[in-house]
């Protein structure tokens, strides 16, 4: 999956002009209950303003609150001027980029603003990958890292007519062991399915219904 597939397009984004005051930006942040806004000069992305950066710079400004909010423009304290996405990045790499920041702008080769990717949307996609929004049986187990193990898992699931909601793997390369978390729909075959997994060398760690 690529960044563009989860991007909020520009016509759905809340933005501010580089000439807007911090009071205007803070008002929009409060009204929309969001943490950050792309700053634009016409169609061009020039940075991002966040609730945190407004507060942080206020304590450094030595101005009264009213002076600071009405006399400072967003371009004066905007950050991430050179930190943005171009849309063809791999989605899985985004979480670290967004760990400490609420959003990243997406731009074209001329820095024309195309949209944003937010941390909350990124986390939502990871939640979807784990099937957190669907009820089912979550089975955590390990498998020796050998060729064909995932294919064997799929074969067993097909044999028992299991409806797979999600499948996520984690590598333990130092032990040549792969951890696997499989979520399936609840049915009457679960015990037999688990027993079959064990018969083929999958070591069950935990089973949980959610």
DRENFIDREN-458614 format. One record per residue (C-alpha): residue number from 1; x negated, y, z. Coordinates in Angstrom, 3 decimals. Layout:
N
> NUM/X/Y/Z
...
This chain:
210
> 1/0.000/0.000/0.000
> 2/-1.241/3.475/-0.882
> 3/-0.807/6.789/0.899
> 4/1.582/8.120/-1.753
> 5/4.055/5.367/-0.916
> 6/4.657/6.803/2.580
> 7/4.053/10.491/1.800
> 8/6.759/13.011/2.638
> 9/7.097/15.023/-0.624
> 10/6.578/18.776/-0.513
> 11/10.250/19.645/-1.034
> 12/11.023/17.849/2.235
> 13/8.145/19.383/4.204
> 14/8.153/22.271/6.636
> 15/5.278/24.635/5.789
> 16/4.038/28.150/6.589
> 17/2.361/30.819/4.491
> 18/-1.227/31.732/5.329
> 19/-0.020/35.289/6.090
> 20/2.624/34.210/8.621
> 21/2.102/35.138/12.258
> 22/1.581/32.556/14.959
> 23/4.926/33.597/16.407
> 24/6.614/32.580/13.151
> 25/4.742/29.286/13.059
> 26/5.418/28.484/16.711
> 27/9.104/29.283/16.253
> 28/9.299/26.840/13.338
> 29/7.426/24.181/15.288
> 30/9.875/24.530/18.171
> 31/12.964/24.606/15.959
> 32/11.949/21.512/14.011
> 33/10.441/19.725/17.032
> 34/7.249/18.880/15.160
> 35/3.577/19.199/16.093
> 36/1.966/20.554/12.919
> 37/2.554/22.545/9.735
> 38/0.587/22.718/6.471
> 39/-0.608/26.244/5.675
> 40/-0.198/27.301/2.037
> 41/-1.451/30.161/-0.093
> 42/1.128/29.961/-2.853
> 43/1.025/26.312/-3.989
> 44/-2.497/25.779/-2.598
> 45/-3.238/23.974/0.647
> 46/-5.543/26.040/2.904
> 47/-5.306/24.266/6.260
> 48/-3.029/23.056/9.016
> 49/-1.649/24.780/12.077
> 50/-0.697/22.741/15.142
> 51/1.033/23.459/18.396
> 52/-2.165/22.411/20.190
> 53/-4.385/24.788/18.189
> 54/-2.028/27.710/18.913
> 55/-2.173/27.069/22.650
> 56/-5.899/26.335/22.672
> 57/-6.811/29.535/20.855
> 58/-4.514/31.613/23.049
> 59/-6.588/30.764/26.120
> 60/-9.717/31.823/24.239
> 61/-8.223/35.034/22.827
> 62/-8.222/37.257/25.952
> 63/-5.005/38.816/24.624
> 64/-1.552/38.947/26.085
> 65/0.800/36.319/24.784
> 66/2.826/38.799/22.739
> 67/-0.283/40.408/21.223
> 68/-1.768/37.070/20.333
> 69/1.386/35.647/18.733
> 70/2.291/38.774/16.742
> 71/-1.196/39.971/15.707
> 72/-2.765/36.651/14.710
> 73/-2.006/34.993/11.379
> 74/-1.963/31.244/10.931
> 75/-4.940/31.392/8.541
> 76/-7.118/32.760/11.347
> 77/-6.883/29.611/13.434
> 78/-5.879/26.982/10.836
> 79/-7.927/23.792/10.894
> 80/-8.518/20.839/8.578
> 81/-9.161/23.111/5.593
> 82/-11.358/20.410/4.054
> 83/-9.642/17.394/5.570
> 84/-6.864/16.103/3.359
> 85/-5.707/13.125/1.308
> 86/-5.333/12.666/-2.426
> 87/-2.686/9.954/-2.339
> 88/-4.683/6.987/-3.640
> 89/-6.203/6.090/-0.276
> 90/-5.392/2.726/1.309
> 91/-2.640/3.052/3.899
> 92/-4.320/0.748/6.417
> 93/-7.214/3.190/6.852
> 94/-4.908/6.024/7.899
> 95/-4.340/5.138/11.526
> 96/-7.859/6.098/12.600
> 97/-7.634/9.353/10.620
> 98/-4.385/10.233/12.364
> 99/-5.348/9.024/15.836
> 100/-5.964/12.542/17.145
> 101/-4.000/14.590/14.629
> 102/-0.254/14.780/13.895
> 103/-0.433/14.960/10.094
> 104/-2.646/15.132/7.009
> 105/-1.810/17.023/3.831
> 106/-1.818/15.312/0.437
> 107/-3.153/17.430/-2.445
> 108/-4.095/17.067/-6.098
> 109/-7.515/17.700/-7.652
> 110/-6.883/21.469/-7.567
> 111/-5.772/21.404/-3.902
> 112/-2.163/21.948/-4.914
> 113/0.005/20.807/-2.018
> 114/1.938/17.590/-2.731
> 115/3.202/16.547/0.697
> 116/2.149/15.178/4.073
> 117/1.588/11.912/5.885
> 118/2.423/12.033/9.584
> 119/1.138/9.941/12.444
> 120/4.675/8.902/13.397
> 121/5.405/7.674/9.859
> 122/2.128/5.770/9.837
> 123/2.970/4.056/13.132
> 124/6.434/3.281/11.802
> 125/4.882/1.429/8.860
> 126/2.655/-0.594/11.165
> 127/5.716/-1.434/13.241
> 128/7.459/-2.617/10.097
> 129/4.459/-4.817/9.243
> 130/4.871/-6.511/12.639
> 131/8.640/-6.828/12.217
> 132/9.365/-4.903/15.415
> 133/12.794/-3.755/14.242
> 134/14.162/-7.250/13.605
> 135/15.044/-9.820/16.216
> 136/13.289/-13.158/15.990
> 137/10.698/-15.524/17.438
> 138/7.109/-14.289/17.616
> 139/4.479/-17.059/17.612
> 140/0.842/-16.244/18.318
> 141/-1.736/-18.911/17.502
> 142/-5.269/-19.471/16.297
> 143/-6.689/-21.331/13.351
> 144/-10.178/-22.382/12.380
> 145/-11.375/-20.112/9.562
> 146/-11.331/-22.596/6.671
> 147/-10.080/-22.378/3.119
> 148/-6.394/-23.087/2.638
> 149/-5.193/-22.587/6.218
> 150/-2.770/-19.781/5.388
> 151/-1.482/-21.839/2.450
> 152/-0.916/-24.758/4.825
> 153/0.964/-22.466/7.209
> 154/3.211/-21.318/4.354
> 155/3.778/-24.929/3.305
> 156/4.882/-25.934/6.816
> 157/7.152/-22.882/7.093
> 158/8.759/-23.814/3.769
> 159/9.148/-27.424/4.877
> 160/11.138/-26.335/7.938
> 161/13.037/-23.598/6.046
> 162/11.651/-20.869/8.271
> 163/12.555/-17.300/7.306
> 164/9.352/-15.312/7.843
> 165/9.865/-11.760/9.085
> 166/6.191/-10.820/9.385
> 167/2.735/-12.369/9.268
> 168/-0.336/-10.580/10.603
> 169/-3.838/-11.982/11.018
> 170/-6.797/-10.857/13.110
> 171/-10.337/-12.012/12.472
> 172/-12.613/-13.463/15.151
> 173/-15.638/-13.769/12.880
> 174/-18.113/-14.545/15.668
> 175/-16.176/-17.726/16.495
> 176/-14.997/-18.486/12.950
> 177/-11.465/-18.375/14.315
> 178/-8.538/-16.396/12.944
> 179/-5.763/-15.207/15.229
> 180/-2.343/-15.180/13.607
> 181/0.928/-13.620/14.732
> 182/3.949/-14.984/12.899
> 183/7.496/-13.751/13.409
> 184/10.377/-15.886/12.158
> 185/14.147/-15.750/12.382
> 186/15.596/-17.684/15.306
> 187/16.947/-21.124/14.391
> 188/17.219/-24.678/15.696
> 189/13.963/-25.819/14.052
> 190/11.550/-23.734/16.125
> 191/10.380/-26.537/18.446
> 192/9.822/-28.929/15.548
> 193/8.088/-26.215/13.544
> 194/5.731/-25.414/16.432
> 195/4.987/-29.109/16.962
> 196/4.092/-29.444/13.273
> 197/1.744/-26.473/13.522
> 198/-0.009/-28.113/16.457
> 199/-0.251/-31.412/14.575
> 200/-2.176/-29.598/11.827
> 201/-4.628/-28.022/14.256
> 202/-3.053/-24.627/14.866
> 203/-3.485/-23.783/18.567
> 204/-0.402/-22.068/19.976
> 205/-1.173/-19.176/22.311
> 206/2.211/-17.667/23.008
> 207/5.851/-17.835/21.907
> 208/8.201/-14.960/22.566
> 209/11.745/-14.144/21.517
> 210/12.437/-10.467/20.892
